Amino acid sequence: MRLPQPLLDSQFFQFSSLAELLKATGELVPPSEQVQMRRMVDRGLPPITSRAALSAMLGINPGLTHALITWPQRYYRTFEIPKGRRGIRRIDAPRVGLKIIQKWVAERLQNCYERPEHVYGFVPGLSHVHAAAQHCEATWTFGVDIKDFFQTTPIKVVVKCLLRIGFDENGAGVVASLCCLNGVLAQGAPSSPVLSNICFLHVDQRLTELAAEFGVRLTRYADDIVFSGMGEFPERLQTELFAIFSSGPWRLSERKTRLDKLPNRLKVHGLLVHGERARLTKGYRNRLRAYDHLERTKGEDVEDADVIRGHLSYGKFVESL
């Protein structure tokens, strides 16, 4: 189900102003809470200060809000999808009602998120291709992955970060409870990407300082962190990077740590970066030529036509940058 754009764009969901919302809440929201709602509106935040305020905004029964927060497992469906060549990824997908709420919350929080320059994941208008392009003409690349990024972001960290950006304790607790499952960010909730970025801000700051210390480039695309530079790779960079992750909830996957140096290929997010611009690999270009031939010769009759068109569009996008 697609949420209508006017609702996504509204800071008050179905209402056009705070005054209209407060009129609808009546005595459910006391004067002290109304003051907090005004503060949040001034900061560009959705005025979620309590279950009652959220229920009024969404136009739903307070009993449903209580159930969504108290028994969240009822409002998810869980399934598994392939991860890489051998792995399995568990997905906890919210059901329609909860998904609508999470989508709206995500949209409002995205407007308040101040993106660090090196962050390219979960940011509208940016992609892994833009991130890879930042590493062109390097002589080495060093990449690490955050292990189980969403599932290791605990609800207490989510609450703490929501408090930091302007929510009060009640509001932060409501939002975190609606967006977490089993005490962590839900893998499959539309709110998890922006919340993970918000929660990771203090680590992003330390990564920025680390890159500046060594005079190297840095990008983070979701859970994938990449450094690159000219000359010799500074071995101490790896030690200090892992030290950053020695405390806090997140850990780096040593199995996915990778260092590439010229004259070997330098590949970031599946793209070659040893040159002036990010490029597709030879193998992928060959696959695109085969797909192009199939589409031109068989048209709509080709099997998996949508998949083939997706690959061809991606190839054109990379070539256009």
C-alpha positions as CSV (number, residue, x, y, z in Angstrom):
1,M,0.0,0.0,0.0
2,R,1.4,3.4,-1.0
3,L,0.9,6.2,1.5
4,P,-0.6,9.3,-0.3
5,Q,2.1,12.0,-0.7
6,P,0.1,14.7,1.2
7,L,0.1,12.5,4.3
8,L,3.8,11.8,3.9
9,D,4.5,15.5,3.6
10,S,2.4,16.6,6.6
11,Q,4.1,17.1,9.9
12,F,0.7,16.3,11.5
13,F,-0.4,13.4,9.3
14,Q,-4.1,14.0,8.6
15,F,-4.1,17.5,10.1
16,S,-3.0,20.7,8.4
17,S,-1.7,22.5,11.5
18,L,-0.9,22.0,15.1
19,A,-3.9,24.1,16.2
20,E,-6.2,21.8,14.2
21,L,-4.5,18.8,15.9
22,L,-4.8,20.2,19.4
23,K,-8.4,21.0,18.8
24,A,-9.0,17.3,17.9
25,T,-7.2,16.0,20.9
26,G,-9.2,18.1,23.4
27,E,-8.5,17.2,27.0
28,L,-6.5,14.1,26.0
29,V,-3.3,16.3,25.8
30,P,-2.6,18.4,28.9
31,P,-1.2,22.0,28.6
32,S,2.4,20.9,29.6
33,E,2.3,18.3,26.7
34,Q,1.1,20.9,24.3
35,V,4.1,23.1,25.1
36,Q,6.4,20.2,24.2
37,M,4.4,19.6,21.0
38,R,5.1,23.2,20.0
39,R,8.8,22.8,20.7
40,M,8.9,19.8,18.5
41,V,7.0,21.4,15.7
42,D,9.5,24.3,15.8
43,R,12.3,21.8,15.3
44,G,10.6,20.2,12.3
45,L,9.8,17.0,14.2
46,P,6.4,15.2,14.2
47,P,4.7,16.2,17.5
48,I,4.6,12.7,19.0
49,T,4.6,13.2,22.7
50,S,2.4,10.4,23.9
51,R,0.2,7.5,22.7
52,A,-2.8,9.8,22.9
53,A,-1.2,12.4,20.7
54,L,-0.1,9.8,18.1
55,S,-3.6,8.2,18.1
56,A,-5.2,11.5,17.5
57,M,-2.8,12.4,14.7
58,L,-3.3,9.1,12.9
59,G,-7.0,9.0,13.5
60,I,-6.9,5.5,15.1
61,N,-8.3,4.0,18.2
62,P,-5.9,4.4,21.2
63,G,-6.4,0.7,21.9
64,L,-4.7,-0.1,18.5
65,T,-1.8,2.2,19.4
66,H,-1.4,0.3,22.7
67,A,-1.5,-3.0,20.9
68,L,1.1,-1.9,18.3
69,I,3.5,-0.9,21.1
70,T,2.7,-3.7,23.6
71,W,2.5,-6.7,21.3
72,P,4.5,-5.7,18.2
73,Q,5.1,-9.4,17.1
74,R,1.5,-9.6,16.1
75,Y,2.0,-6.9,13.5
76,Y,5.0,-8.4,11.6
77,R,5.4,-11.3,9.2
78,T,8.8,-13.0,9.2
79,F,10.4,-14.8,6.3
80,E,13.9,-15.5,4.9
81,I,15.6,-14.4,1.7
82,P,19.0,-15.4,0.2
83,K,22.0,-13.4,1.4
84,G,25.0,-13.5,-0.9
85,R,25.9,-16.9,-2.3
86,R,25.3,-19.0,0.8
87,G,23.7,-17.0,3.6
88,I,20.2,-16.3,4.7
89,R,18.8,-13.0,5.7
90,R,15.8,-12.9,8.1
91,I,13.2,-10.2,7.2
92,D,10.6,-8.9,9.7
93,A,8.2,-7.1,7.5
94,P,5.6,-4.9,9.2
95,R,1.9,-5.4,8.3
96,V,0.1,-2.6,6.4
97,G,-1.1,-0.6,9.4
98,L,2.2,-0.5,11.2
99,K,4.1,0.0,7.9
100,I,2.1,3.2,7.2
101,I,3.0,4.6,10.6
102,Q,6.7,3.7,10.2
103,K,6.8,5.1,6.7
104,W,5.4,8.4,7.9
105,V,7.7,8.6,10.9
106,A,10.7,7.8,8.6
107,E,9.7,10.6,6.2
108,R,9.5,13.1,9.0
109,L,12.8,12.1,10.6
110,Q,14.6,12.1,7.2
111,N,13.8,15.8,7.0
112,C,15.5,16.4,10.4
113,Y,18.6,14.2,9.7
114,E,21.7,16.2,9.0
115,R,23.8,14.0,6.7
116,P,27.5,13.9,7.2
117,E,29.3,14.4,3.9
118,H,30.6,10.8,3.8
119,V,27.2,9.1,4.2
120,Y,25.5,7.9,1.1
121,G,23.3,5.1,2.3
122,F,19.6,5.6,3.0
123,V,19.8,9.2,1.7
124,P,17.3,10.3,-1.0
125,G,19.0,11.1,-4.3
126,L,22.3,9.3,-3.4
127,S,23.4,5.7,-4.1
128,H,26.2,3.3,-3.9
129,V,27.4,4.5,-7.3
130,H,27.9,8.0,-5.9
131,A,29.7,6.6,-2.9
132,A,32.0,4.5,-5.2
133,A,32.8,7.5,-7.3
134,Q,34.4,9.3,-4.3
135,H,37.2,6.7,-4.4
136,C,38.3,7.1,-8.0
137,E,42.0,7.5,-8.8
138,A,43.0,6.0,-5.5
139,T,46.0,3.7,-5.2
140,W,44.4,1.6,-2.4
141,T,41.0,0.9,-0.9
142,F,40.2,-0.5,2.5
143,G,36.6,-1.6,3.3
144,V,34.9,-3.0,6.4
145,D,31.3,-4.1,7.1
146,I,29.3,-3.4,10.2
147,K,28.0,-6.8,11.3
148,D,24.1,-7.0,11.4
149,F,23.7,-3.3,11.5
150,F,20.0,-3.0,12.2
151,Q,19.8,-6.1,14.5
152,T,22.6,-4.7,16.7
153,T,21.0,-1.2,17.1
154,P,19.2,-1.6,20.4
155,I,16.0,0.2,21.4
156,K,17.8,2.0,24.3
157,V,20.2,3.6,21.7
158,V,17.2,4.6,19.5
159,V,15.5,6.2,22.5
160,K,18.7,8.1,23.5
161,C,19.2,9.4,20.0
162,L,15.6,10.5,19.7
163,L,16.0,12.4,22.9
164,R,19.0,14.1,21.5
165,I,17.2,15.5,18.5
166,G,14.3,16.9,20.4
167,F,11.8,14.2,21.5
168,D,10.8,14.0,25.2
169,E,11.0,10.6,27.1
170,N,7.4,9.7,26.4
171,G,7.6,10.5,22.7
172,A,10.9,8.8,22.2
173,G,9.6,5.7,23.9
174,V,6.5,5.6,21.7
175,V,8.5,6.1,18.4
176,A,11.2,3.6,19.4
177,S,8.6,1.0,20.4
178,L,6.8,1.4,17.1
179,C,10.0,1.0,15.1
180,C,11.8,-1.8,17.0
181,L,11.1,-5.5,17.3
182,N,12.6,-7.8,20.0
183,G,14.5,-4.8,21.4
184,V,16.3,-3.8,18.1
185,L,15.6,-2.1,14.9
186,A,13.5,-4.3,12.7
187,Q,15.1,-5.6,9.5
188,G,12.3,-4.8,7.1
189,A,10.8,-1.8,8.7
190,P,10.8,1.4,6.5
191,S,11.9,3.4,9.6
192,S,15.0,1.4,10.3
193,P,17.3,3.1,7.6
194,V,16.9,6.6,8.8
195,L,16.9,5.6,12.5
196,S,20.1,3.7,12.0
197,N,21.7,6.8,10.4
198,I,20.6,9.0,13.3
199,C,21.8,6.5,15.9
200,F,25.2,6.2,14.1
201,L,25.9,10.0,14.0
202,H,28.4,10.0,16.8
203,V,30.3,7.1,15.2
204,D,30.2,8.9,11.9
205,Q,31.8,11.9,13.6
206,R,34.7,9.7,14.8
207,L,35.1,8.2,11.4
208,T,35.3,11.7,9.9
209,E,38.0,12.6,12.4
210,L,39.9,9.4,11.7
211,A,39.9,10.0,7.9
212,A,41.1,13.6,8.5
213,E,43.9,12.4,10.8
214,F,45.3,10.2,8.0
215,G,44.4,12.5,5.1
216,V,42.3,9.8,3.3
217,R,38.9,9.6,1.7
218,L,35.9,8.1,3.5
219,T,32.4,6.9,2.6
220,R,29.7,4.9,4.4
221,Y,27.0,3.3,2.4
222,A,24.6,1.7,5.0
223,D,26.8,-0.9,6.8
224,D,29.7,-0.7,4.3
225,I,32.6,1.7,5.3
226,V,35.3,2.4,2.8
227,F,38.5,4.4,3.1
228,S,40.9,5.1,0.2
229,G,44.0,7.2,-0.5
230,M,47.2,7.7,-2.5
231,G,50.6,6.2,-1.8
232,E,51.1,3.6,0.9
233,F,48.2,2.2,3.0
234,P,48.6,3.5,6.6
235,E,48.5,0.3,8.7
236,R,47.6,2.1,11.8
237,L,44.3,3.2,10.2
238,Q,43.0,-0.4,10.6
239,T,44.0,-0.6,14.3
240,E,42.4,2.8,15.1
241,L,39.2,1.9,13.2
242,F,38.7,-1.3,15.0
243,A,39.3,0.5,18.3
244,I,36.3,2.8,17.5
245,F,34.1,-0.3,17.4
246,S,35.6,-1.9,20.5
247,S,32.9,-0.2,22.5
248,G,29.2,0.4,21.8
249,P,26.7,-2.0,20.3
250,W,28.2,-2.3,16.8
251,R,31.0,-4.6,15.7
252,L,32.9,-4.9,12.4
253,S,32.9,-8.2,10.5
254,E,36.6,-9.3,10.3
255,R,35.6,-11.8,7.6
256,K,34.5,-9.0,5.3
257,T,37.5,-6.7,5.9
258,R,39.3,-6.1,2.6
259,L,42.4,-4.2,1.5
260,D,43.1,-3.8,-2.3
261,K,46.1,-2.1,-3.8
262,L,47.3,-1.3,-7.3
263,P,48.2,-2.9,-9.6
264,N,45.3,-5.2,-8.5
265,R,41.8,-4.1,-9.2
266,L,40.2,-1.6,-6.9
267,K,36.5,-2.4,-6.5
268,V,34.0,-0.5,-4.3
269,H,30.3,-1.6,-4.2
270,G,30.9,-3.8,-7.2
271,L,32.4,-0.9,-9.3
272,L,35.9,-0.4,-10.5
273,V,37.4,2.8,-9.2
274,H,41.1,2.7,-10.4
275,G,40.6,5.4,-12.9
276,E,38.9,8.8,-13.4
277,R,35.4,7.5,-13.0
278,A,33.6,4.5,-11.5
279,R,33.1,1.7,-14.1
280,L,31.3,-1.6,-14.5
281,T,33.4,-4.7,-14.4
282,K,34.2,-6.5,-17.7
283,G,32.1,-9.5,-16.6
284,Y,29.1,-7.3,-15.9
285,R,29.5,-5.3,-19.2
286,N,29.5,-8.7,-21.0
287,R,26.3,-9.7,-19.2
288,L,24.7,-6.4,-20.2
289,R,25.6,-6.9,-23.9
290,A,23.9,-10.3,-23.7
291,Y,20.8,-8.8,-22.0
292,D,20.6,-6.0,-24.7
293,H,20.8,-8.6,-27.4
294,L,17.9,-10.6,-25.8
295,E,15.7,-7.5,-25.4
296,R,16.3,-6.4,-29.0
297,T,15.6,-9.8,-30.5
298,K,12.8,-11.1,-28.3
299,G,11.3,-8.0,-26.8
300,E,8.4,-8.7,-24.4
301,D,8.8,-12.5,-25.0
302,V,12.1,-12.6,-23.2
303,E,12.0,-14.5,-19.9
304,D,12.5,-12.2,-16.8
305,A,12.0,-9.1,-18.9
306,D,11.7,-6.8,-15.9
307,V,14.9,-8.1,-14.4
308,I,16.8,-7.6,-17.7
309,R,15.5,-4.0,-18.0
310,G,16.5,-3.3,-14.5
311,H,20.1,-4.4,-15.2
312,L,20.2,-2.4,-18.5
313,S,18.9,0.7,-16.7
314,Y,21.5,0.3,-14.0
315,G,24.3,0.1,-16.6
316,K,23.1,3.3,-18.2
317,F,22.9,5.0,-14.9
318,V,26.5,4.1,-14.0
319,E,27.7,5.2,-17.5
320,S,25.9,8.5,-17.1
321,L,27.8,9.6,-14.0
